[in-house]
Amino acid sequence: HDPEVILVAPRSTYGVGETLSVQVQIVGAQNVGSVPYHLRYNPQVLEYLPPASEGDFLTQGGAQTVFVASEVQGGGEIVVGHSRTGFPQGAGGSGLLATFQFRAKAPGSCTFSFTGASVRDPNAIIVPSSFTTAVVSVQAH
C-alpha cells in the first residue's frame, strides 16, 4: 500500500478574518527521506501567514532535518523542501509533516492541492505515493 500525503483542515467553512491551520500529514509510509512539494491555494480567498511549522515525522530516530517553506511571488503557492540529512534510515509510519497558517480574507472557495510533489527515500529515489486535496470555503459575515 503506497503512502498517502493528505491535507487536513479543522473545519470546512470559515468567516472572513478567521485564521485556519492546515496540516500536511503522511500515512502508511516506509523509509522516507524527504517530501518536497508545492502547496497551492487560492490567494484571492486566503492569505498565507508565515512561517510554516515543521511536524515531527521526519525527525524520527533523532534525525536532523531541513525544512524550508517559501511563498512564490504573488502568492497562491508555497514551495516546500523537507528532508532528513545525514541519516541512512528513512522515517516510517504516519505523522505530521508541516502546519501552515492562513487568514480568510474574502468570501469564496479555496482548494488546497499539491504540485511537484513526491515522497523520496533517503537516496532521493521517488517512492510511489498519492497526494490528496482539501477544500475550504470562506463566507461573508
C-alpha atoms as one frame of an Amber mdcrd trajectory, in Angstrom:
protein
   0.000   0.000   0.000   1.545   3.263  -1.125   1.929   6.138   1.305  -0.562
   8.978   1.164   0.101  12.635   1.847  -3.097  14.299   2.984  -4.264  17.812
   3.773  -6.296  18.276   6.926  -8.210  21.448   7.782 -10.020  21.667  11.145
 -13.263  22.808   9.529 -14.594  23.217   6.028 -16.130  26.684   6.496 -14.627
  29.896   7.853 -15.687  33.501   8.228 -13.741  36.427   6.818 -10.986  37.399
   9.254 -10.626  33.958  10.811  -7.326  32.106  10.923  -7.036  28.489   9.879
  -4.262  25.937  10.289  -3.840  23.375   7.548  -1.858  20.257   8.349   0.094
  18.187   5.855   0.107  14.620   7.149   1.610  11.401   5.818   0.012   7.988
   6.283   1.384   4.479   5.731   4.937   5.471   4.871   8.134   3.426   4.838
  11.742   4.594   4.637  11.001   8.240   3.802  13.991  10.543   3.431  12.315
  13.641   2.015   8.945  15.016   0.949   9.328  18.009  -1.388   6.149  19.661
  -2.662   4.429  22.850  -3.706   1.236  23.638  -1.792  -1.267  25.586  -3.884
  -4.159  27.650  -2.573  -6.454  30.459  -3.720  -4.772  33.793  -2.852  -7.999
  35.691  -3.555  -9.631  33.911  -0.618  -6.767  33.164   1.768  -3.615  34.955
   2.843  -0.644  32.821   3.891   0.736  33.706   7.327   4.365  32.578   7.531
   6.305  30.926   8.959   5.110  27.358   8.462   5.930  24.990  11.308   7.641
  21.657  10.847   5.982  18.493  12.116   7.919  15.719  13.813   7.508  12.926
  11.254  10.889  13.296   9.555  12.735  13.808  12.865  12.103  10.162  13.844
  15.100   8.444  15.421  16.729  11.780  16.202  17.460  12.700  12.590  18.424
  16.250  11.711  16.110  17.814   9.158  15.995  20.712   6.756  12.619  22.445
   6.410  12.111  25.424   4.103   8.766  26.886   3.053   8.669  29.986   0.874
   5.746  31.600  -0.878   6.132  32.370  -4.552   5.865  35.968  -5.694   2.221
  36.986  -5.908   1.018  34.226  -3.612  -1.054  31.165  -4.273   1.778  28.678
  -3.978   4.204  27.714  -1.225   7.375  25.882  -2.212   8.415  23.388   0.448
  11.657  21.493   0.866  11.689  18.970   3.693  14.314  16.299   4.201  16.287
  14.239   6.695  20.007  14.931   6.495  22.940  12.607   7.053  20.762   9.745
   8.218  20.791   6.387   6.394  17.363   5.181   7.519  14.143   6.812   6.466
  11.120   7.624   8.593   8.101   5.319   8.639   4.509   5.075   9.730   2.196
   8.064   9.906   2.629  11.572  11.233   2.672  15.313  10.770   4.889  16.848
   8.102   4.002  20.518   8.499   1.372  23.059   9.533   0.519  26.158   7.504
  -1.460  29.136   8.809  -3.797  31.193   6.650  -6.134  34.124   7.191  -9.518
  34.110   5.488  -9.625  37.422   3.647 -12.545  37.237   1.214 -15.599  35.061
   0.575 -15.088  32.181  -1.823 -13.796  28.665  -2.166 -10.206  27.501  -1.760
  -8.841  24.152  -2.829  -5.541  23.189  -1.249  -3.613  20.975  -3.639  -0.124
  19.683  -4.296   2.013  20.106  -7.367   5.571  18.987  -7.985   5.161  16.677
  -5.018   6.983  13.456  -4.277   7.878  11.121  -1.464  11.514  10.041  -1.668
  13.692   7.534   0.120  16.998   8.514   1.788  18.766   8.126  -1.582  16.292
  10.597  -3.164  14.618   7.825  -5.193  10.922   8.582  -5.701   8.552   6.260
  -3.854   5.080   5.693  -5.383   2.614   7.740  -3.349  -0.639   9.636  -3.565
  -1.423  13.234  -2.672  -4.924  14.354  -1.769  -6.585  17.765  -1.859  -8.788
  19.589   0.654 -11.405  22.285   0.120 -12.463  25.062   2.469 -14.923  27.850
   1.921 -14.968  31.356   3.330 -18.261  33.087   3.961 -19.043  36.751   4.422
 -20.215  37.793   7.870
